[in-house]
Amino acid sequence: MFATLKERAKANVIAVPIHTTTTVRALREAVATHYPALAPLMQQTLVAVNQEFAFNDDAVQPSDEVALFPPVSGGKS
């Protein structure tokens, strides 16, 4: 986890139990349930599965490495 997510979770790494193949959408919901402080950010959070960005309907296996990236804004226009 990075930036705002890490600060809200008060951890660099979190664990969310999944025992069968699931989707990114379901994983977001599980994170929100297990870590309520992260819930407000889950819909806008980017998810990477095994170092590749993933979409809501993409599969997540129990052995996959998942990274969560908070919504970002900024830059100069």
N, CA, C and O atoms as CSV, one atom per row, in Angstrom:
chain,resi,resn,atom,element,x,y,z
A,1,MET,N,N,0.843,-1.167,0.000
A,1,MET,CA,C,0.000,0.000,0.000
A,1,MET,C,C,0.888,1.229,0.000
A,1,MET,O,O,2.051,1.201,0.402
A,2,PHE,N,N,0.290,2.294,-0.465
A,2,PHE,CA,C,1.065,3.505,-0.631
A,2,PHE,C,C,0.301,4.718,-0.117
A,2,PHE,O,O,-0.929,4.724,-0.067
A,3,ALA,N,N,1.053,5.740,0.261
A,3,ALA,CA,C,0.556,7.076,0.598
A,3,ALA,C,C,-0.639,7.057,1.553
A,3,ALA,O,O,-0.549,6.522,2.657
A,4,THR,N,N,-1.746,7.638,1.124
A,4,THR,CA,C,-2.926,7.805,1.971
A,4,THR,C,C,-3.434,6.476,2.513
A,4,THR,O,O,-3.850,6.399,3.670
A,5,LEU,N,N,-3.406,5.434,1.697
A,5,LEU,CA,C,-3.892,4.128,2.159
A,5,LEU,C,C,-3.034,3.612,3.307
A,5,LEU,O,O,-3.555,3.119,4.307
A,6,LYS,N,N,-1.735,3.727,3.162
A,6,LYS,CA,C,-0.820,3.274,4.211
A,6,LYS,C,C,-1.059,4.057,5.498
A,6,LYS,O,O,-1.059,3.485,6.588
A,7,GLU,N,N,-1.262,5.358,5.369
A,7,GLU,CA,C,-1.509,6.194,6.544
A,7,GLU,C,C,-2.810,5.808,7.239
A,7,GLU,O,O,-2.853,5.696,8.464
A,8,ARG,N,N,-3.860,5.606,6.467
A,8,ARG,CA,C,-5.159,5.257,7.068
A,8,ARG,C,C,-5.145,3.875,7.703
A,8,ARG,O,O,-5.745,3.670,8.758
A,9,ALA,N,N,-4.463,2.927,7.067
A,9,ALA,CA,C,-4.399,1.560,7.600
A,9,ALA,C,C,-3.403,1.447,8.751
A,9,ALA,O,O,-3.433,0.487,9.520
A,10,LYS,N,N,-2.520,2.442,8.857
A,10,LYS,CA,C,-1.447,2.408,9.850
A,10,LYS,C,C,-0.594,1.158,9.691
A,10,LYS,O,O,-0.153,0.552,10.668
A,11,ALA,N,N,-0.372,0.783,8.414
A,11,ALA,CA,C,0.423,-0.400,8.101
A,11,ALA,C,C,0.917,-0.312,6.663
A,11,ALA,O,O,0.270,0.288,5.805
A,12,ASN,N,N,2.070,-0.919,6.414
A,12,ASN,CA,C,2.588,-1.001,5.045
A,12,ASN,C,C,1.919,-2.120,4.267
A,12,ASN,O,O,1.762,-2.047,3.048
A,13,VAL,N,N,1.530,-3.156,4.996
A,13,VAL,CA,C,0.948,-4.356,4.393
A,13,VAL,C,C,-0.288,-4.732,5.193
A,13,VAL,O,O,-0.289,-4.650,6.421
A,14,ILE,N,N,-1.339,-5.144,4.498
A,14,ILE,CA,C,-2.529,-5.669,5.166
A,14,ILE,C,C,-2.800,-7.061,4.615
A,14,ILE,O,O,-2.304,-7.424,3.548
A,15,ALA,N,N,-3.579,-7.827,5.337
A,15,ALA,CA,C,-3.960,-9.167,4.893
A,15,ALA,C,C,-5.477,-9.256,4.836
A,15,ALA,O,O,-6.175,-8.906,5.788
A,16,VAL,N,N,-5.963,-9.729,3.709
A,16,VAL,CA,C,-7.398,-9.959,3.536
A,16,VAL,C,C,-7.545,-11.408,3.100
A,16,VAL,O,O,-7.066,-11.779,2.029
A,17,PRO,N,N,-8.198,-12.234,3.909
A,17,PRO,CA,C,-8.293,-13.651,3.561
A,17,PRO,C,C,-9.205,-13.897,2.359
A,17,PRO,O,O,-10.372,-13.507,2.360
A,18,ILE,N,N,-8.660,-14.542,1.347
A,18,ILE,CA,C,-9.475,-15.072,0.252
A,18,ILE,C,C,-9.041,-16.521,0.065
A,18,ILE,O,O,-7.848,-16.826,0.060
A,19,HIS,N,N,-9.998,-17.394,-0.086
A,19,HIS,CA,C,-9.698,-18.822,-0.144
A,19,HIS,C,C,-9.950,-19.419,-1.517
A,19,HIS,O,O,-9.519,-20.536,-1.802
A,20,THR,N,N,-10.639,-18.684,-2.360
A,20,THR,CA,C,-10.911,-19.137,-3.721
A,20,THR,C,C,-10.702,-17.956,-4.657
A,20,THR,O,O,-10.533,-16.820,-4.214
A,21,THR,N,N,-10.716,-18.233,-5.934
A,21,THR,CA,C,-10.599,-17.155,-6.912
A,21,THR,C,C,-11.734,-16.164,-6.706
A,21,THR,O,O,-12.885,-16.551,-6.503
A,22,THR,N,N,-11.397,-14.892,-6.761
A,22,THR,CA,C,-12.381,-13.835,-6.589
A,22,THR,C,C,-12.125,-12.770,-7.644
A,22,THR,O,O,-11.328,-12.985,-8.557
A,23,THR,N,N,-12.779,-11.641,-7.533
A,23,THR,CA,C,-12.568,-10.540,-8.470
A,23,THR,C,C,-11.967,-9.347,-7.735
A,23,THR,O,O,-11.997,-9.273,-6.507
A,24,VAL,N,N,-11.430,-8.432,-8.501
A,24,VAL,CA,C,-10.916,-7.197,-7.914
A,24,VAL,C,C,-12.040,-6.478,-7.173
A,24,VAL,O,O,-11.824,-5.940,-6.087
A,25,ARG,N,N,-13.228,-6.468,-7.751
A,25,ARG,CA,C,-14.378,-5.812,-7.103
A,25,ARG,C,C,-14.634,-6.422,-5.722
A,25,ARG,O,O,-14.794,-5.696,-4.741
A,26,ALA,N,N,-14.670,-7.746,-5.650
A,26,ALA,CA,C,-14.916,-8.423,-4.372
A,26,ALA,C,C,-13.768,-8.184,-3.392
A,26,ALA,O,O,-13.988,-8.068,-2.186
A,27,LEU,N,N,-12.562,-8.111,-3.907
A,27,LEU,CA,C,-11.417,-7.830,-3.044
A,27,LEU,C,C,-11.517,-6.428,-2.455
A,27,LEU,O,O,-11.229,-6.229,-1.274
A,28,ARG,N,N,-11.926,-5.451,-3.273
A,28,ARG,CA,C,-12.133,-4.085,-2.763
A,28,ARG,C,C,-13.147,-4.098,-1.616
A,28,ARG,O,O,-12.948,-3.449,-0.589
A,29,GLU,N,N,-14.236,-4.847,-1.808
A,29,GLU,CA,C,-15.278,-4.936,-0.778
A,29,GLU,C,C,-14.730,-5.582,0.492
A,29,GLU,O,O,-15.042,-5.145,1.600
A,30,ALA,N,N,-13.914,-6.624,0.329
A,30,ALA,CA,C,-13.327,-7.302,1.490
A,30,ALA,C,C,-12.378,-6.371,2.243
A,30,ALA,O,O,-12.371,-6.352,3.474
A,31,VAL,N,N,-11.582,-5.605,1.509
A,31,VAL,CA,C,-10.683,-4.646,2.155
A,31,VAL,C,C,-11.501,-3.626,2.944
A,31,VAL,O,O,-11.173,-3.313,4.089
A,32,ALA,N,N,-12.553,-3.113,2.337
A,32,ALA,CA,C,-13.400,-2.123,3.008
A,32,ALA,C,C,-14.033,-2.696,4.274
A,32,ALA,O,O,-14.178,-1.989,5.271
A,33,THR,N,N,-14.406,-3.967,4.239
A,33,THR,CA,C,-15.014,-4.621,5.398
A,33,THR,C,C,-13.994,-4.844,6.515
A,33,THR,O,O,-14.274,-4.561,7.680
A,34,HIS,N,N,-12.813,-5.351,6.159
A,34,HIS,CA,C,-11.794,-5.664,7.158
A,34,HIS,C,C,-11.049,-4.426,7.664
A,34,HIS,O,O,-10.523,-4.425,8.777
A,35,TYR,N,N,-11.008,-3.388,6.853
A,35,TYR,CA,C,-10.285,-2.161,7.207
A,35,TYR,C,C,-11.189,-0.959,6.936
A,35,TYR,O,O,-11.018,-0.281,5.923
A,36,PRO,N,N,-12.143,-0.685,7.821
A,36,PRO,CA,C,-13.126,0.384,7.596
A,36,PRO,C,C,-12.509,1.755,7.303
A,36,PRO,O,O,-13.122,2.566,6.608
A,37,ALA,N,N,-11.326,2.024,7.813
A,37,ALA,CA,C,-10.686,3.316,7.539
A,37,ALA,C,C,-10.347,3.475,6.061
A,37,ALA,O,O,-10.196,4.596,5.575
A,38,LEU,N,N,-10.229,2.361,5.347
A,38,LEU,CA,C,-9.910,2.405,3.916
A,38,LEU,C,C,-11.156,2.451,3.039
A,38,LEU,O,O,-11.068,2.774,1.854
A,39,ALA,N,N,-12.297,2.135,3.602
A,39,ALA,CA,C,-13.538,2.021,2.822
A,39,ALA,C,C,-13.838,3.237,1.950
A,39,ALA,O,O,-14.203,3.060,0.788
A,40,PRO,N,N,-13.700,4.468,2.460
A,40,PRO,CA,C,-14.050,5.624,1.619
A,40,PRO,C,C,-13.188,5.762,0.360
A,40,PRO,O,O,-13.588,6.429,-0.593
A,41,LEU,N,N,-12.019,5.140,0.353
A,41,LEU,CA,C,-11.109,5.279,-0.787
A,41,LEU,C,C,-11.143,4.100,-1.752
A,41,LEU,O,O,-10.564,4.180,-2.835
A,42,MET,N,N,-11.797,3.024,-1.389
A,42,MET,CA,C,-11.697,1.803,-2.184
A,42,MET,C,C,-12.220,1.932,-3.615
A,42,MET,O,O,-11.647,1.331,-4.523
A,43,GLN,N,N,-13.272,2.684,-3.840
A,43,GLN,CA,C,-13.815,2.789,-5.202
A,43,GLN,C,C,-12.851,3.487,-6.155
A,43,GLN,O,O,-12.845,3.196,-7.351
A,44,GLN,N,N,-12.038,4.403,-5.641
A,44,GLN,CA,C,-11.111,5.145,-6.489
A,44,GLN,C,C,-9.699,4.569,-6.480
A,44,GLN,O,O,-8.833,5.045,-7.214
A,45,THR,N,N,-9.463,3.558,-5.663
A,45,THR,CA,C,-8.131,2.984,-5.535
A,45,THR,C,C,-7.777,2.159,-6.764
A,45,THR,O,O,-8.584,1.362,-7.242
A,46,LEU,N,N,-6.560,2.356,-7.274
A,46,LEU,CA,C,-6.057,1.518,-8.357
A,46,LEU,C,C,-5.531,0.230,-7.751
A,46,LEU,O,O,-4.920,0.236,-6.683
A,47,VAL,N,N,-5.774,-0.875,-8.446
A,47,VAL,CA,C,-5.357,-2.182,-7.960
A,47,VAL,C,C,-4.420,-2.806,-8.987
A,47,VAL,O,O,-4.707,-2.813,-10.184
A,48,ALA,N,N,-3.305,-3.327,-8.507
A,48,ALA,CA,C,-2.395,-4.084,-9.361
A,48,ALA,C,C,-2.341,-5.510,-8.829
A,48,ALA,O,O,-2.207,-5.733,-7.626
A,49,VAL,N,N,-2.448,-6.464,-9.738
A,49,VAL,CA,C,-2.357,-7.879,-9.386
A,49,VAL,C,C,-1.115,-8.427,-10.076
A,49,VAL,O,O,-0.999,-8.384,-11.300
A,50,ASN,N,N,-0.194,-8.940,-9.279
A,50,ASN,CA,C,1.072,-9.448,-9.809
A,50,ASN,C,C,1.755,-8.412,-10.693
A,50,ASN,O,O,2.247,-8.725,-11.778
A,51,GLN,N,N,1.776,-7.183,-10.211
A,51,GLN,CA,C,2.472,-6.052,-10.821
A,51,GLN,C,C,1.877,-5.583,-12.149
A,51,GLN,O,O,2.564,-4.951,-12.951
A,52,GLU,N,N,0.590,-5.897,-12.381
A,52,GLU,CA,C,-0.119,-5.384,-13.555
A,52,GLU,C,C,-1.439,-4.792,-13.085
A,52,GLU,O,O,-2.160,-5.405,-12.298
A,53,PHE,N,N,-1.753,-3.583,-13.578
A,53,PHE,CA,C,-3.010,-2.960,-13.172
A,53,PHE,C,C,-4.182,-3.842,-13.568
A,53,PHE,O,O,-4.184,-4.454,-14.637
A,54,ALA,N,N,-5.180,-3.900,-12.690
A,54,ALA,CA,C,-6.324,-4.787,-12.881
A,54,ALA,C,C,-7.621,-3.991,-12.779
A,54,ALA,O,O,-7.674,-2.933,-12.152
A,55,PHE,N,N,-8.658,-4.524,-13.407
A,55,PHE,CA,C,-9.980,-3.905,-13.412
A,55,PHE,C,C,-10.934,-4.721,-12.545
A,55,PHE,O,O,-10.613,-5.842,-12.151
A,56,ASN,N,N,-12.098,-4.164,-12.250
A,56,ASN,CA,C,-13.041,-4.769,-11.305
A,56,ASN,C,C,-13.389,-6.219,-11.598
A,56,ASN,O,O,-13.532,-7.010,-10.665
A,57,ASP,N,N,-13.529,-6.589,-12.854
A,57,ASP,CA,C,-13.934,-7.960,-13.181
A,57,ASP,C,C,-12.762,-8.915,-13.351
A,57,ASP,O,O,-12.974,-10.096,-13.628
A,58,ASP,N,N,-11.533,-8.437,-13.194
A,58,ASP,CA,C,-10.363,-9.305,-13.309
A,58,ASP,C,C,-10.277,-10.234,-12.103
A,58,ASP,O,O,-10.703,-9.891,-11.000
A,59,ALA,N,N,-9.720,-11.411,-12.338
A,59,ALA,CA,C,-9.616,-12.432,-11.296
A,59,ALA,C,C,-8.442,-12.162,-10.363
A,59,ALA,O,O,-7.416,-11.608,-10.759
A,60,VAL,N,N,-8.628,-12.569,-9.118
A,60,VAL,CA,C,-7.571,-12.539,-8.108
A,60,VAL,C,C,-7.528,-13.924,-7.479
A,60,VAL,O,O,-8.535,-14.430,-6.986
A,61,GLN,N,N,-6.347,-14.526,-7.504
A,61,GLN,CA,C,-6.131,-15.843,-6.901
A,61,GLN,C,C,-5.605,-15.658,-5.475
A,61,GLN,O,O,-4.996,-14.631,-5.176
A,62,PRO,N,N,-5.830,-16.631,-4.596
A,62,PRO,CA,C,-5.321,-16.510,-3.221
A,62,PRO,C,C,-3.809,-16.287,-3.143
A,62,PRO,O,O,-3.332,-15.661,-2.197
A,63,SER,N,N,-3.057,-16.781,-4.109
A,63,SER,CA,C,-1.594,-16.648,-4.074
A,63,SER,C,C,-1.079,-15.384,-4.759
A,63,SER,O,O,0.129,-15.147,-4.768
A,64,ASP,N,N,-1.959,-14.569,-5.331
A,64,ASP,CA,C,-1.536,-13.371,-6.053
A,64,ASP,C,C,-1.004,-12.295,-5.111
A,64,ASP,O,O,-1.414,-12.193,-3.955
A,65,GLU,N,N,-0.088,-11.503,-5.634
A,65,GLU,CA,C,0.382,-10.314,-4.929
A,65,GLU,C,C,-0.462,-9.143,-5.408
A,65,GLU,O,O,-0.577,-8.903,-6.610
A,66,VAL,N,N,-1.047,-8.422,-4.477
A,66,VAL,CA,C,-1.928,-7.302,-4.815
A,66,VAL,C,C,-1.349,-6.030,-4.205
A,66,VAL,O,O,-0.943,-6.009,-3.043
A,67,ALA,N,N,-1.320,-4.976,-5.009
A,67,ALA,CA,C,-0.891,-3.664,-4.524
A,67,ALA,C,C,-2.045,-2.687,-4.698
A,67,ALA,O,O,-2.764,-2.727,-5.697
A,68,LEU,N,N,-2.209,-1.819,-3.724
A,68,LEU,CA,C,-3.273,-0.814,-3.754
A,68,LEU,C,C,-2.648,0.571,-3.842
A,68,LEU,O,O,-1.773,0.923,-3.051
A,69,PHE,N,N,-3.107,1.348,-4.812
A,69,PHE,CA,C,-2.607,2.697,-5.034
A,69,PHE,C,C,-3.750,3.676,-4.819
A,69,PHE,O,O,-4.792,3.551,-5.464
A,70,PRO,N,N,-3.580,4.643,-3.931
A,70,PRO,CA,C,-4.667,5.579,-3.645
A,70,PRO,C,C,-4.941,6.497,-4.824
A,70,PRO,O,O,-4.097,6.666,-5.705
A,71,PRO,N,N,-6.126,7.086,-4.831
A,71,PRO,CA,C,-6.412,8.074,-5.868
A,71,PRO,C,C,-5.435,9.241,-5.732
A,71,PRO,O,O,-5.092,9.659,-4.626
A,72,VAL,N,N,-5.004,9.747,-6.857
A,72,VAL,CA,C,-4.060,10.863,-6.839
A,72,VAL,C,C,-4.593,12.000,-7.690
A,72,VAL,O,O,-5.388,11.801,-8.609
A,73,SER,N,N,-4.146,13.162,-7.369
A,73,SER,CA,C,-4.462,14.330,-8.186
A,73,SER,C,C,-3.276,15.257,-8.088
A,73,SER,O,O,-2.351,15.036,-7.306
A,74,GLY,N,N,-3.315,16.263,-8.867
A,74,GLY,CA,C,-2.240,17.229,-8.783
A,74,GLY,C,C,-1.556,17.419,-10.109
A,74,GLY,O,O,-2.096,17.099,-11.167
A,75,GLY,N,N,-0.382,17.936,-10.030
A,75,GLY,CA,C,0.343,18.282,-11.237
A,75,GLY,C,C,0.030,19.711,-11.624
A,75,GLY,O,O,-0.949,20.295,-11.161
A,76,LYS,N,N,0.842,20.245,-12.447
A,76,LYS,CA,C,0.634,21.617,-12.898
A,76,LYS,C,C,-0.055,21.607,-14.239
A,76,LYS,O,O,0.193,20.743,-15.080
A,77,SER,N,N,-0.916,22.572,-14.426
A,77,SER,CA,C,-1.586,22.674,-15.718
A,77,SER,C,C,-1.162,23.922,-16.441
A,77,SER,O,O,-1.624,24.180,-17.552
